[in-house]
Amino acid sequence: MITIFGLKLTYEAAVFFALFLASELIGVSKFKSNSVVQIFLKVVDLLRPLRSEDDKIKRIKDSIK
């Protein structure tokens, strides 16, 4: 537990609050176009052709029918 100005917070709540503030600051700053989320989304889009989970699920559904 962390006590800040007489308020007791758990470490998880403090980290969540800090990450929330960081995400809000990134949203209104010039770093918005270089945010971690956009980098992650670009990586996911690049890996999409290599994914085969959808094909496996479709084969399983067809075998059940």
C-alpha positions in Angstrom: 0.0 0.0 0.0 1.1 3.5 -0.8 -0.1 6.5 1.1 -0.3 9.7 -1.0 -1.8 12.8 0.7 -3.5 10.6 3.2 -5.0 8.3 0.5 -4.1 4.7 0.7 -3.6 3.1 -2.8 -2.5 -0.4 -3.8 0.5 -0.6 -6.1 -1.8 -1.9 -8.9 -4.1 1.1 -8.6 -1.1 3.5 -8.6 0.3 1.9 -11.7 -3.1 1.9 -13.4 -3.5 5.6 -12.7 0.0 6.4 -13.9 -0.6 4.4 -17.2 -3.9 6.2 -17.7 -2.3 9.6 -17.3 0.5 8.6 -19.7 -2.0 7.4 -22.3 -3.9 10.7 -22.0 -0.7 12.7 -22.4 0.3 10.7 -25.5 -3.2 11.3 -26.9 -2.9 15.1 -26.8 0.8 15.3 -27.6 2.9 15.1 -30.8 3.8 11.5 -29.8 0.3 10.4 -30.8 1.5 9.2 -34.3 4.4 7.4 -32.7 2.5 5.7 -29.9 3.2 2.2 -28.7 -0.3 1.2 -29.7 0.1 2.2 -33.3 3.5 0.4 -33.5 1.8 -2.7 -32.1 -1.1 -2.4 -34.6 1.4 -2.0 -37.5 3.1 -5.2 -36.4 -0.2 -7.1 -36.2 -1.1 -5.9 -39.7 2.2 -7.1 -41.0 1.8 -10.5 -39.5 -1.8 -11.0 -40.6 -0.9 -12.9 -43.8 1.2 -15.3 -41.8 -1.7 -16.2 -39.4 -3.4 -19.5 -39.9 -5.7 -19.6 -36.9 -8.7 -18.6 -38.9 -8.1 -21.4 -41.4 -7.8 -24.0 -38.6 -11.0 -22.8 -37.0 -12.8 -23.0 -40.3 -11.6 -26.6 -40.8 -12.7 -27.6 -37.4 -16.2 -26.1 -37.9 -16.5 -27.9 -41.2 -15.5 -31.2 -39.7 -18.1 -30.9 -37.0 -20.9 -30.3 -39.5 
